[in-house]
Amino acid sequence: MKKWDDATLKRWKEDPNNWKCGGLFYYNPEDPRLFPPKPIEWMGWTFNFANPKSVIAFVVIVGIVLGLIALI
């Protein structure tokens, strides 16, 4: 896997075209990361919905949460 430099990662994060629905969803096919940081870093990370592995991780996490709720 290619290691991206900090300038490229910063440019991707700050590019408004990579953030959909008012910054709610991150979608950048060039970015290989599953969990890139949110625009405001103290808020944590988000999913890169352009990465199929990230979408699978999202579905699995949501499925686990819904499964646990169903058990209650």
Buried (B, 14 or more C-beta within 10 A) or exposed (E): EEEBEEEEBEEBBEEEEBBEEEEEBBBBEEBBBBBBBBBEEEEEEBBBBBBEEBBEBBEEEEEEEEEEEEEE
